[in-house]
Amino acid sequence: MKRKYTKIVIVCMSLLALASCNDDEFSEDNFSHEDGNFTAVAPVPSNLQAGMPEEKPKEMLSVADPTPPEVWLLSLYQQKPEHDSERDEFYYRALLAEILPHVHEDKRVVTNRLVQVTRQLADKGIKADQDKLLVDFAHYLPDVNGKYVFGELMANYSNLRQQNIDHEQAMKVLFELI
């Protein structure tokens, strides 16, 4: 019994000691403006004075992103100046459904690869369109045997395009090779 009371007393004394610590170390008095012992904040850069920059477009759909791939593709399409207002997510769902039985990846990965490669090519000055790619892969893949790694198909397509081969010729060569 005596040990129990001793432990209780020790715990109480420890709590009392912690509670009595000096919390005044960082009072406002220590940060007076007259003594100059503080760091000045740098002014806001001119490119941010109007506020935060616009949100950067998504580069990829992460696994945690709940946006369905067909909705994301539609939103990218709708950003084009002369888009067809009648096109809906079912258009993309149908095209992806044509591709998926012939590749190992799921529709999120397929969508990411389409967008990623077209943006990489665009950064190199090569015109590529994920919608055209999606349509052509949906057209060509059902006619080949086996399953393929879509990322490898896209990498091969990208390599062909970087050899100054146009889209139609690149697709033809790609599907002749597999």
N, CA, C and O of each residue as an XYZ file, in Angstrom:
712
protein
N       0.823     -1.180      0.000
C       0.000      0.000      0.000
C       0.875      1.255      0.000
O       0.575      2.251     -0.659
N       1.970      1.170      0.766
C       2.867      2.310      0.877
C       3.494      2.629     -0.481
O       3.693      3.795     -0.821
N       3.806      1.573     -1.263
C       4.383      1.776     -2.604
C       3.396      2.490     -3.521
O       3.773      3.358     -4.308
N       2.149      2.116     -3.407
C       1.116      2.723     -4.252
C       1.039      4.215     -3.989
O       0.976      5.009     -4.927
N       1.044      4.609     -2.700
C       0.987      6.032     -2.359
C       2.260      6.752     -2.785
O       2.218      7.913     -3.193
N       3.375      6.069     -2.689
C       4.642      6.677     -3.108
C       4.619      6.970     -4.612
O       5.048      8.037     -5.050
N       4.118      6.021     -5.390
C       4.025      6.229     -6.846
C       3.084      7.371     -7.176
O       3.364      8.177     -8.064
N       1.974      7.442     -6.467
C       1.009      8.523     -6.700
C       1.644      9.858     -6.377
O       1.472     10.822     -7.124
N       2.378      9.932     -5.270
C       3.039     11.177     -4.871
C       4.089     11.568     -5.906
O       4.200     12.744     -6.256
N       4.849     10.613     -6.395
C       5.888     10.911     -7.394
C       5.247     11.430     -8.689
O       5.732     12.396     -9.277
N       4.173     10.795     -9.124
C       3.478     11.243    -10.336
C       2.934     12.650    -10.134
O       3.070     13.500    -11.015
N       2.328     12.901     -9.000
C       1.777     14.243     -8.728
C       2.868     15.291     -8.695
O       2.695     16.390     -9.221
N       4.001     14.955     -8.074
C       5.112     15.920     -8.007
C       5.680     16.196     -9.404
O       6.048     17.326     -9.724
N       5.743     15.150    -10.224
C       6.227     15.328    -11.597
C       5.304     16.243    -12.384
O       5.755     17.127    -13.112
N       3.999     16.016    -12.227
C       3.033     16.876    -12.920
C       3.121     18.307    -12.424
O       3.021     19.245    -13.215
N       3.307     18.486    -11.116
C       3.427     19.824    -10.538
C       4.683     20.511    -11.050
O       4.673     21.709    -11.335
N       5.768     19.745    -11.165
C       7.020     20.311    -11.667
C       6.872     20.747    -13.123
O       7.345     21.816    -13.509
N       6.218     19.919    -13.921
C       5.999     20.283    -15.322
C       5.084     21.499    -15.450
O       5.291     22.355    -16.310
N       4.086     21.563    -14.600
C       3.140     22.673    -14.666
C       3.764     23.981    -14.232
O       3.332     25.055    -14.651
N       4.790     23.891    -13.386
C       5.386     25.129    -12.889
C       6.522     25.637    -13.755
O       7.139     26.652    -13.433
N       6.811     24.935    -14.865
C       7.857     25.404    -15.783
C       7.502     26.795    -16.263
O       6.329     27.149    -16.383
N       8.522     27.567    -16.534
C       8.338     28.954    -16.930
C       7.880     29.041    -18.377
O       8.670     28.810    -19.292
N       6.620     29.370    -18.590
C       6.074     29.526    -19.943
C       6.264     30.941    -20.473
O       5.840     31.246    -21.587
N       6.879     31.783    -19.708
C       7.049     33.175    -20.126
C       8.294     33.382    -20.984
O       8.628     34.524    -21.299
N       8.983     32.324    -21.367
C      10.195     32.465    -22.164
C       9.936     33.193    -23.474
O      10.799     33.942    -23.931
N       8.780     32.998    -24.089
C       8.481     33.588    -25.380
C       7.334     34.577    -25.272
O       6.381     34.512    -26.050
N       7.413     35.456    -24.352
C       6.361     36.463    -24.200
C       6.540     37.543    -25.248
O       7.576     37.607    -25.909
N       5.548     38.382    -25.403
C       5.609     39.470    -26.381
C       6.732     40.440    -26.075
O       7.244     41.105    -26.976
N       7.126     40.527    -24.792
C       8.202     41.442    -24.419
C       9.513     41.076    -25.108
O      10.328     41.952    -25.396
N       9.715     39.812    -25.367
C      10.949     39.365    -26.017
C      10.984     39.708    -27.503
O      12.040     39.605    -28.127
N       9.868     40.109    -28.078
C       9.799     40.416    -29.503
C       9.442     41.871    -29.745
O       8.677     42.184    -30.657
N       9.976     42.732    -28.956
C       9.669     44.152    -29.155
C      10.330     44.623    -30.443
O      11.373     44.113    -30.853
N       9.709     45.588    -31.057
C      10.199     46.086    -32.350
C      11.400     46.993    -32.191
O      12.113     47.238    -33.165
N      11.645     47.497    -31.000
C      12.745     48.442    -30.813
C      14.115     47.773    -30.793
O      15.093     48.361    -31.256
N      14.200     46.560    -30.268
C      15.522     45.980    -30.113
C      16.067     45.357    -31.400
O      17.268     45.100    -31.480
N      15.235     45.109    -32.401
C      15.695     44.624    -33.704
C      16.173     43.186    -33.697
O      16.877     42.782    -34.623
N      15.824     42.399    -32.701
C      16.237     41.007    -32.643
C      15.207     40.085    -33.273
O      14.841     39.066    -32.688
N      14.748     40.429    -34.435
C      13.784     39.588    -35.124
C      14.132     39.573    -36.604
O      14.850     40.444    -37.097
N      13.618     38.583    -37.297
C      13.886     38.442    -38.725
C      12.762     39.096    -39.507
O      11.586     38.812    -39.281
N      13.125     39.959    -40.414
C      12.124     40.624    -41.239
C      11.591     39.639    -42.275
O      12.340     38.808    -42.788
N      10.337     39.729    -42.575
C       9.722     38.892    -43.593
C       9.969     39.546    -44.943
O       9.786     40.753    -45.104
N      10.388     38.738    -45.911
C      10.654     39.265    -47.244
C       9.342     39.703    -47.886
O       8.298     39.102    -47.632
N       9.386     40.736    -48.711
C       8.153     41.169    -49.385
C       7.653     40.093    -50.341
O       8.428     39.255    -50.802
N       6.381     40.119    -50.632
C       5.775     39.151    -51.545
C       6.322     39.414    -52.943
O       6.303     40.554    -53.406
N       6.814     38.367    -53.629
C       7.339     38.560    -54.991
C       6.267     39.147    -55.910
O       5.072     38.918    -55.720
N       6.708     39.892    -56.887
C       5.771     40.597    -57.768
C       4.838     39.638    -58.511
O       3.680     39.976    -58.757
N       5.328     38.442    -58.871
C       4.460     37.512    -59.610
C       3.376     36.897    -58.732
O       2.453     36.269    -59.250
N       3.468     37.065    -57.410
C       2.453     36.537    -56.504
C       1.618     37.632    -55.837
O       0.717     37.332    -55.053
N       1.910     38.895    -56.144
C       1.187     39.975    -55.488
C      -0.291     39.995    -55.858
O      -1.109     40.494    -55.085
N      -0.639     39.477    -56.990
C      -2.042     39.456    -57.402
C      -2.767     38.239    -56.825
O      -3.951     38.042    -57.102
N      -2.098     37.443    -56.051
C      -2.702     36.249    -55.483
C      -1.984     35.008    -55.951
O      -0.999     35.082    -56.686
N      -2.475     33.890    -55.527
C      -1.846     32.623    -55.904
C      -2.068     32.367    -57.398
O      -3.095     32.752    -57.957
N      -1.096     31.714    -58.030
C      -1.274     31.406    -59.450
C      -2.428     30.430    -59.655
O      -2.867     29.762    -58.719
N      -2.906     30.361    -60.885
C      -3.990     29.438    -61.205
C      -3.549     28.016    -60.914
O      -2.363     27.688    -60.954
N      -4.526     27.189    -60.623
C      -4.220     25.794    -60.327
C      -3.613     25.143    -61.559
O      -4.113     25.292    -62.675
N      -2.530     24.423    -61.332
C      -1.866     23.710    -62.414
C      -2.729     22.510    -62.799
O      -3.247     21.825    -61.917
N      -2.896     22.240    -64.091
C      -3.729     21.091    -64.478
C      -3.115     19.790    -63.979
O      -1.900     19.677    -63.814
N      -3.968     18.827    -63.746
C      -3.504     17.525    -63.281
C      -2.597     16.901    -64.334
O      -2.910     16.885    -65.524
N      -1.474     16.394    -63.866
C      -0.580     15.674    -64.762
C      -1.035     14.232    -64.917
O      -0.913     13.629    -65.984
N      -1.567     13.694    -63.818
C      -1.997     12.299    -63.813
C      -3.137     12.141    -62.818
O      -3.344     12.993    -61.954
N      -3.853     11.071    -62.944
C      -4.855     10.705    -61.947
C      -4.188      9.767    -60.956
O      -3.785      8.658    -61.307
N      -4.079     10.218    -59.729
C      -3.473      9.349    -58.719
C      -4.463      8.263    -58.329
O      -5.651      8.337    -58.644
N      -3.956      7.269    -57.648
C      -4.807      6.176    -57.192
C      -5.865      6.708    -56.226
O      -6.992      6.213    -56.191
N      -5.488      7.724    -55.442
C      -6.415      8.273    -54.453
C      -7.422      9.256    -55.053
O      -8.384      9.640    -54.388
N      -7.209      9.662    -56.294
C      -8.118     10.618    -56.935
C      -9.403      9.896    -57.342
O      -9.356      8.939    -58.115
N     -10.539     10.342    -56.831
C     -11.799      9.644    -57.145
C     -12.352      9.954    -58.539
O     -13.352      9.358    -58.942
N     -11.727     10.870    -59.284
C     -12.219     11.224    -60.610
C     -12.144     10.018    -61.545
O     -11.065      9.454    -61.725
N     -13.254      9.616    -62.136
C     -13.193      8.519    -63.114
C     -12.375      8.952    -64.334
O     -12.486     10.098    -64.769
N     -11.558      8.055    -64.890
C     -10.715      8.414    -66.033
C     -11.489      8.997    -67.211
O     -11.014      9.927    -67.863
N     -12.681      8.456    -67.491
C     -13.446      8.971    -68.633
C     -13.921     10.402    -68.382
O     -14.043     11.186    -69.323
N     -14.185     10.744    -67.138
C     -14.582     12.113    -66.792
C     -13.392     13.056    -66.969
O     -13.547     14.175    -67.459
N     -12.204     12.597    -66.569
C     -11.007     13.417    -66.719
C     -10.699     13.646    -68.193
O     -10.387     14.766    -68.597
N     -10.786     12.582    -69.004
C     -10.541     12.742    -70.443
C     -11.544     13.708    -71.064
O     -11.183     14.530    -71.906
N     -12.799     13.606    -70.650
C     -13.818     14.527    -71.161
C     -13.495     15.963    -70.765
O     -13.638     16.876    -71.579
N     -13.067     16.169    -69.533
C     -12.740     17.536    -69.089
C     -11.562     18.100    -69.878
O     -11.536     19.294    -70.179
N     -10.590     17.257    -70.215
C      -9.464     17.717    -71.037
C      -9.933     18.053    -72.447
O      -9.488     19.039    -73.036
N     -10.819     17.246    -72.979
C     -11.365     17.486    -74.317
C     -12.159     18.788    -74.354
O     -12.064     19.548    -75.318
N     -12.929     19.045    -73.324
C     -13.771     20.240    -73.286
C     -12.963     21.535    -73.173
O     -13.509     22.622    -73.361
N     -11.687     21.428    -72.871
C     -10.819     22.602    -72.822
C     -10.358     23.028    -74.218
O      -9.836     24.129    -74.397
N     -10.552     22.167    -75.183
C     -10.162     22.494    -76.556
C     -11.142     23.512    -77.113
O     -12.340     23.426    -76.842
N     -10.657     24.470    -77.882
C     -11.529     25.543    -78.375
C     -12.712     25.070    -79.217
O     -13.808     25.615    -79.089
N     -12.515     24.084    -80.061
C     -13.596     23.660    -80.957
C     -14.117     22.279    -80.567
O     -14.267     21.403    -81.419
N     -14.390     22.092    -79.290
C     -14.865     20.777    -78.840
C     -16.347     20.587    -79.166
O     -17.113     21.542    -79.291
N     -16.709     19.326    -79.295
C     -18.094     18.952    -79.563
C     -18.834     18.906    -78.228
O     -18.506     18.096    -77.360
N     -19.815     19.760    -78.068
C     -20.539     19.828    -76.793
C     -21.419     18.597    -76.556
O     -21.891     18.384    -75.439
N     -21.643     17.795    -77.582
C     -22.462     16.593    -77.450
C     -21.673     15.402    -76.892
O     -22.266     14.435    -76.414
N     -20.344     15.473    -76.954
C     -19.529     14.353    -76.466
C     -19.691     14.251    -74.956
O     -19.709     15.255    -74.244
N     -19.810     13.006    -74.484
C     -19.958     12.800    -73.043
C     -18.989     11.719    -72.568
O     -18.207     11.182    -73.353
N     -19.050     11.414    -71.294
C     -18.109     10.448    -70.721
C     -18.319      9.040    -71.267
O     -17.393      8.229    -71.239
N     -19.511      8.733    -71.759
C     -19.776      7.403    -72.315
C     -18.952      7.154    -73.573
O     -18.612      6.009    -73.872
N     -18.631      8.204    -74.305
C     -17.755      8.108    -75.474
C     -16.405      7.527    -75.050
O     -15.897      6.593    -75.670
N     -15.833      8.092    -73.986
C     -14.532      7.639    -73.495
C     -14.635      6.265    -72.837
O     -13.729      5.443    -72.972
N     -15.715      6.017    -72.139
C     -15.914      4.722    -71.505
C     -15.936      3.615    -72.557
O     -15.356      2.549    -72.349
N     -16.601      3.863    -73.681
C     -16.687      2.866    -74.755
C     -15.314      2.613    -75.386
O     -14.956      1.467    -75.656
N     -14.553      3.673    -75.620
C     -13.226      3.501    -76.211
C     -12.296      2.749    -75.261
O     -11.553      1.863    -75.683
N     -12.340      3.101    -73.991
C     -11.511      2.395    -73.009
C     -11.918      0.924    -72.904
O     -11.069      0.053    -72.717
N     -13.205      0.657    -73.024
C     -13.692     -0.724    -72.966
C     -13.162     -1.549    -74.139
O     -12.985     -2.760    -74.005
N     -12.907     -0.919    -75.277
C     -12.332     -1.611    -76.436
C     -10.859     -1.955    -76.201
O     -10.367     -2.970    -76.694
N     -10.166     -1.108    -75.448
C      -8.724     -1.267    -75.229
C      -8.422     -2.234    -74.087
O      -7.525     -3.070    -74.203
N      -9.151     -2.129    -73.004
C      -8.800     -2.835    -71.763
C      -8.649     -4.355    -71.887
O      -7.772     -4.909    -71.225
N      -9.440     -5.052    -72.682
C      -9.231     -6.508    -72.781
C      -7.889     -6.893    -73.407
O      -7.477     -8.048    -73.309
N      -7.209     -5.953    -74.043
C      -5.990     -6.243    -74.781
C      -4.722     -5.728    -74.099
O      -3.624     -5.875    -74.634
N      -4.875     -5.127    -72.921
C      -3.717     -4.601    -72.190
C      -3.767     -5.089    -70.743
O      -4.811     -5.513    -70.246
N      -2.626     -5.018    -70.091
C      -2.527     -5.486    -68.708
C      -2.968     -4.433    -67.693
O      -3.338     -4.781    -66.572
N      -2.937     -3.175    -68.059
C      -3.234     -2.098    -67.123
C      -4.731     -1.840    -67.013
O      -5.520     -2.290    -67.844
N      -5.104     -1.103    -65.966
C      -6.502     -0.697    -65.817
C      -6.730      0.631    -66.533
O      -5.790      1.233    -67.053
N      -7.982      1.083    -66.555
C      -8.297      2.282    -67.352
C      -7.651      3.545    -66.798
O      -7.406      4.483    -67.557
N      -7.371      3.598    -65.506
C      -6.693      4.766    -64.924
C      -5.266      4.864    -65.461
O      -4.814      5.949    -65.828
N      -4.567      3.750    -65.508
C      -3.191      3.745    -66.007
C      -3.174      4.029    -67.510
O      -2.329      4.786    -67.986
N      -4.094      3.432    -68.252
C      -4.175      3.683    -69.693
C      -4.391      5.179    -69.946
O      -3.724      5.778    -70.790
N      -5.314      5.762    -69.217
C      -5.607      7.189    -69.367
C      -4.382      8.029    -69.027
O      -4.046      8.965    -69.752
N      -3.719      7.698    -67.931
C      -2.521      8.445    -67.543
C      -1.450      8.375    -68.617
O      -0.815      9.384    -68.921
N      -1.240      7.199    -69.196
C      -0.214      7.055    -70.234
C      -0.565      7.866    -71.486
O       0.306      8.488    -72.095
N      -1.833      7.853    -71.859
C      -2.257      8.640    -73.028
C      -1.928     10.116    -72.835
O      -1.326     10.752    -73.701
N      -2.331     10.645    -71.691
C      -2.134     12.067    -71.420
C      -0.654     12.381    -71.237
O      -0.156     13.387    -71.742
N       0.040     11.516    -70.514
C       1.458     11.735    -70.250
C       2.267     11.798    -71.544
O       3.071     12.712    -71.726
N       2.065     10.846    -72.432
C       2.846     10.804    -73.671
C       2.495     11.980    -74.585
O       3.383     12.574    -75.197
N       1.207     12.318    -74.680
C       0.862     13.447    -75.550
C       1.449     14.747    -75.007
O       1.864     15.604    -75.787
N       1.492     14.906    -73.708
C       2.103     16.124    -73.133
C       3.609     16.126    -73.321
O       4.197     17.171    -73.602
N       4.240     14.971    -73.170
C       5.687     14.898    -73.385
C       6.036     15.223    -74.827
O       6.997     15.944    -75.092
N       5.256     14.692    -75.755
C       5.508     15.000    -77.162
C       5.265     16.481    -77.449
O       6.029     17.108    -78.183
N       4.206     17.033    -76.871
C       3.913     18.457    -77.069
C       5.057     19.319    -76.535
O       5.391     20.343    -77.131
N       5.655     18.913    -75.420
C       6.793     19.654    -74.868
C       7.986     19.643    -75.817
O       8.839     20.529    -75.755
N       8.049     18.647    -76.693
C       9.130     18.549    -77.679
C       8.729     19.144    -79.022
O       9.471     19.056    -80.001
N       7.543     19.752    -79.056
C       7.087     20.385    -80.284
C       6.421     19.427    -81.266
O       6.252     19.762    -82.438
N       6.043     18.250    -80.804
C       5.406     17.249    -81.668
C       3.925     17.221    -81.332
O       3.544     16.974    -80.187
N       3.093     17.474    -82.331
C       1.649     17.510    -82.111
C       1.123     16.090    -81.932
O       1.286     15.232    -82.799
N       0.489     15.868    -80.788
C      -0.122     14.574    -80.490
C      -1.421     14.838    -79.747
O      -1.525     15.801    -78.987
N      -2.391     13.998    -79.964
C      -3.707     14.209    -79.368
C      -4.160     12.919    -78.690
O      -4.241     11.871    -79.331
N      -4.454     12.999    -77.391
C      -4.846     11.782    -76.670
C      -6.153     11.210    -77.182
O      -6.348      9.996    -77.133
N      -7.055     12.051    -77.673
C      -8.311     11.536    -78.221
C      -8.064     10.696    -79.483
O      -8.642      9.622    -79.648
N      -7.208     11.198    -80.356
C      -6.878     10.463    -81.585
C      -6.168      9.155    -81.243
O      -6.436      8.116    -81.847
N      -5.262      9.217    -80.270
C      -4.574      8.003    -79.838
C      -5.550      6.976    -79.275
O      -5.470      5.787    -79.583
N      -6.458      7.450    -78.457
C      -7.451      6.561    -77.845
C      -8.305      5.881    -78.917
O      -8.546      4.675    -78.860
N      -8.753      6.660    -79.880
C      -9.566      6.122    -80.971
C      -8.767      5.094    -81.775
O      -9.280      4.024    -82.101
N      -7.521      5.415    -82.091
C      -6.721      4.503    -82.903
C      -6.341      3.227    -82.152
O      -6.347      2.143    -82.736
N      -6.016      3.343    -80.882
C      -5.726      2.127    -80.116
C      -6.985      1.266    -79.988
O      -6.903      0.040    -80.059
N      -8.130      1.890    -79.802
C      -9.388      1.139    -79.736
C      -9.674      0.457    -81.075
O     -10.322     -0.590    -81.111
N      -9.203      1.035    -82.158
C      -9.402      0.457    -83.490
C      -8.424     -0.699    -83.754
O      -8.828     -1.761    -84.229
N      -7.135     -0.487    -83.443
C      -6.105     -1.472    -83.788
C      -6.018     -2.653    -82.820
O      -5.835     -3.787    -83.261
N      -6.145     -2.416    -81.513
C      -5.906     -3.479    -80.538
C      -6.825     -4.697    -80.669
O      -6.355     -5.819    -80.478
N      -8.102     -4.528    -80.983
C      -8.941     -5.737    -81.101
C      -8.502     -6.699    -82.216
O      -8.907     -7.862    -82.216
N      -7.688     -6.231    -83.153
C      -7.263     -7.075    -84.268
C      -5.952     -7.825    -84.015
O      -5.479     -8.550    -84.890
N      -5.362     -7.658    -82.825
C      -4.106     -8.349    -82.538
C      -4.345     -9.411    -81.471
O      -5.279     -9.321    -80.673
N      -3.479    -10.413    -81.479
C      -3.585    -11.483    -80.490
C      -2.753    -11.151    -79.258
O      -1.712    -10.500    -79.353
N      -3.218    -11.599    -78.123
C      -2.457    -11.439    -76.892
C      -2.785    -10.151    -76.155
O      -3.577     -9.322    -76.604
N      -2.135    -10.023    -74.997
C      -2.264     -8.825    -74.170
C      -0.929     -8.104    -74.164
O       0.132     -8.726    -74.208
N      -0.997     -6.802    -74.109
C       0.208     -5.990    -74.174
C       0.287     -5.048    -72.976
O      -0.713     -4.761    -72.319
N       1.498     -4.579    -72.713
C       1.701     -3.555    -71.693
C       1.474     -2.219    -72.390
O       2.239     -1.827    -73.272
N       0.425     -1.533    -71.989
C       0.052     -0.299    -72.671
C       1.154      0.757    -72.565
O       1.394      1.515    -73.505
N       1.813      0.795    -71.419
C       2.918      1.746    -71.249
C       4.024      1.534    -72.265
O       4.612      2.500    -72.753
N       4.316      0.277    -72.589
C       5.335     -0.017    -73.602
C       4.856      0.386    -74.995
O       5.631      0.911    -75.795
N       3.585      0.139    -75.280
C       3.031      0.563    -76.578
C       3.157      2.073    -76.725
O       3.541      2.575    -77.781
N       2.830      2.789    -75.657
C       2.906      4.255    -75.706
C       4.354      4.734    -75.823
O       4.632      5.708    -76.524
N       5.269      4.055    -75.143
C       6.683      4.433    -75.239
C       7.194      4.216    -76.664
O       7.933      5.043    -77.196
N       6.796      3.099    -77.276
C       7.197      2.833    -78.664
C       6.583      3.855    -79.614
O       7.245      4.324    -80.540
N       5.326      4.197    -79.386
C       4.677      5.227    -80.202
C       5.443      6.547    -80.075
O       5.717      7.215    -81.072
N       5.782      6.909    -78.844
C       6.512      8.154    -78.604
C       7.861      8.140    -79.329
O       8.247      9.133    -79.946
N       8.572      7.018    -79.252
C       9.864      6.915    -79.948
C       9.696      7.066    -81.457
O      10.498      7.734    -82.110
N       8.668      6.455    -82.001
C       8.418      6.599    -83.440
C       8.127      8.047    -83.805
O       8.647      8.555    -84.798
N       7.309      8.705    -83.016
C       6.958     10.099    -83.309
C       8.180     11.015    -83.208
O       8.282     12.003    -83.935
N       9.087     10.688    -82.321
C      10.288     11.509    -82.173
C      11.283     11.300    -83.314
O      12.294     11.997    -83.398
N      10.994     10.350    -84.179
C      11.813     10.126    -85.369
C      11.205     10.827    -86.587
O      11.473     10.455    -87.730
N      10.390     11.838    -86.326
C       9.725     12.633    -87.366
C       8.767     11.805    -88.220
O       8.637     12.024    -89.424
N       8.102     10.855    -87.574
C       7.071     10.055    -88.245
C       5.725     10.601    -87.793
O       5.515     10.832    -86.602
N       4.812     10.808    -88.736
C       3.507     11.353    -88.347
C       2.678     10.296    -87.605
O       3.059      9.127    -87.538
N       1.553     10.724    -87.058
C       0.731      9.862    -86.215
C       0.277      8.595    -86.937
O       0.445      7.494    -86.414
N      -0.289      8.738    -88.118
C      -0.823      7.587    -88.838
C       0.265      6.569    -89.154
O       0.068      5.365    -88.993
N       1.411      7.064    -89.606
C       2.529      6.170    -89.936
C       3.062      5.505    -88.674
O       3.410      4.324    -88.703
N       3.133      6.241    -87.564
C       3.623      5.676    -86.310
C       2.702      4.552    -85.831
O       3.179      3.512    -85.376
N       1.394      4.757    -85.930
C       0.446      3.709    -85.519
C       0.583      2.480    -86.416
O       0.536      1.351    -85.929
N       0.751      2.689    -87.710
C       0.886      1.589    -88.652
C       2.139      0.789    -88.340
O       2.086     -0.440    -88.285
N       3.267      1.461    -88.134
C       4.522      0.781    -87.830
C       4.430      0.064    -86.496
O       4.882     -1.073    -86.366
N       3.851      0.720    -85.510
C       3.711      0.125    -84.179
C       2.953     -1.193    -84.237
O       3.366     -2.175    -83.619
N       1.852     -1.223    -84.972
C       1.046     -2.439    -85.012
C       1.564     -3.473    -86.001
O       1.138     -4.627    -85.972
N       2.479     -3.069    -86.876
C       3.164     -4.052    -87.713
C       4.222     -4.788    -86.888
O       4.533     -5.949    -87.154
N       4.767     -4.100    -85.892
C       5.819     -4.683    -85.059
C       5.301     -5.654    -84.013
O       6.055     -6.498    -83.529
N       4.025     -5.549    -83.654
C       3.530     -6.456    -82.594
C       2.766     -7.634    -83.144
O       2.294     -8.475    -82.379
